[in-house]
Amino acid sequence: MSLPPARYSFGGDEHIFVELNHEMSLEAFFKGMSITNAIAQRKIAGVTEICPANASYQVRFDPDLMAPDKLMEILKSIEIELGDGALELNTRIIEIPVFYNDPWTNETQQRFRERHQDPTSTDLEYGARVNGYANVDAFIAAHAASPWFVSMVGFVAGLPFMFQMVERTKQIQVPKYLRPRTDTPKLTIGHGGCFGCIYSVRGAGGYQMFGITPAPIFDPQQSLPYVKDFMVFFRPGDIVKFKPINRSEYDAALTKVQDGSFDLRIREVKFSLQDFVKDPSAYNQQLTETLYGN
Amino acid sequence: MAIKVLQPGLATTVQDAGRIGYYHLGIPLSGALDQYSFRAANLLVGNSEDAATLEITMLGPKLEFMHDAAIALTGANLPAKLDGVPIPNNQVVAVKAGSVLSFDFLKDGVRAYLAVAGGIDVPEVLGSRSTYTLGAIGGFCGRKLQAGDVLPVGAFQGPSHVGKKLPDHLKQALPKQVQVRVLPGLYFHWLTQASGKSFFEDTWQVGPEADRIGYRFKHGRPLEFEPRERPFGAGSDPSNIVDAGYPIGSIQVPGGLEPIVLHRDAVSGGGYAMIGTVISADMDVVAQLQPNFQTQFVAVDMAQALSARAKRNQRLADLRQALLN
């Protein structure tokens, strides 16, 4: 578990961009979480935005209040201080119900088939094949079996990028559409490169579409219990466990969303990267027990 | 105190100084794209300089004032008429209840700012009245104005500023050919040496896709990235990176073809390599670029970026000096 030294770069006179690793890994993501948490705790003068991402982070600052070189020195010193210390995270594990292979994303796929690598397959068939799964059901089972880290929130309001907590050889990887779609149903479960996502709003998108969740994750009206504190539900560092549901379960959930009684299963959890890396499947088992216990 | 929208124009939105602190959740800065002109409009009418205004893009709206008001229009050269009679831009004009403000065709620039004494009084969302249309929050119902909307206007107790003018030397310049200064960095080193050079040599033309999210540029030589092993998780195109945060003003070049400068409604992150960032002092200039305008990107270092920023700060100080009394 050792990363090369981070690469620091200025994004104009108002941003510092830090690449923790050029490739994706849980180690790089964790290093970013611990550094950005430390930056937030320091309450550094002039810093207005602290944005962790998958394997990098950036801060935005006011150079009238903090000299760019000085801030870069501070960030570098935080990286050195934290070193390879205990990489732990107090976070949440959340169950997200997913209606895989649903009629709405399937209909959207058909409309944009000429933009796809394989116009004769569905996105799920294609994803299953390029990842070496015997069929769509086995592929869905793998997607839902192991939890995912929310490794970045962004692109548009509240959209989580997720990285599945499995060994690299088991990571699901698919290319993005050849040309992005102009439409994606709201709350589509997508996948591009090694990242999963949930489209928080309807709109353009380039990820393959595997299913849909009834659970709103960006709600400016804050009408559901789990968004009462804030209109954006996901935070970087959240852990997500997908649960396959069928059409009638989806419809029932949607009715509850409409009457404001829908809620999500959420548990507080402490995550240790070291313990996870020692035995990922045992650790995932333990996480799942935390989610479903008591 | 209200303004009725008779016609909405092309893209008229409520904007203020912006929404800070939520970029890590995908909620961008937003706010007036040309912050200089926005502040000038507010200072003219006697508002605090970060009060909410209307940002009018290219094609003006038709607005009926339901109360007596004082207004000022700055930024783009968008000729305005009150009940059919031309009124001056960059000057505070008195409006009688029932009067209708309309606009002729745009002459220079892209975005005009309409400040009303008292400010546009929509509710604050996450500390700002700015509209973020992709997230459908802020502004008037989280969207562009539509015919029939009734915009609330705040009470104004200050002295009347009617007749007050913006001095000529403090008007926003609206050139048709511009130099936009860029601090190279981020993933600039991924470009081949030849492309790193040609990006700054070529004259780029503003494309039709130029909005609050980003400005796309065309007709320069295609940019090539050094051949390299694809990092795990990055995607298959040489311009792909492991999805990362995008600085505001950063320039990405999907497929190496058309550079995109992200602006204040930027998507907050994604998987395209950024090759540098437009310096803060020139973001107002980008905001006023019309499609087909010619642009040259000029490489600067941090010292030059900070000196340009100091110059812009001085200009804002001059603006306050000229208008705050």
Interface residues (C-beta under 8 A of the other chain):
Chain A: S9 F10 G11 G12 D13 E14 H15 F17 E19 N21 H22 E23 M24 S25 T48 E49 I50 C51 P52 A53 N54 A55 S56 Y57 Q58 R60 P63 D64 P68 D69 M152 V153 G154 F155 V156 A157 G158 L159 F161 F163 R168 P175 K176 G192 G193 C194 F195 S200 V201 G203 F218 P220 M231 V232 F234 R235 P236
Chain B: I20 G21 Y22 Y23 H24 L25 G26 I27 V125 Y132 L134 G135 A136 I137 G142 L183 G185 L186 P231 F232 G233 A234 G235 S236 N240 I241 V242 D243 A244 G245 P247 I248 G249 S250 V267 S268 G269 G270 G271 M274 G276 T277 V278 I279 S280 M302 A305 L306 R309 N313
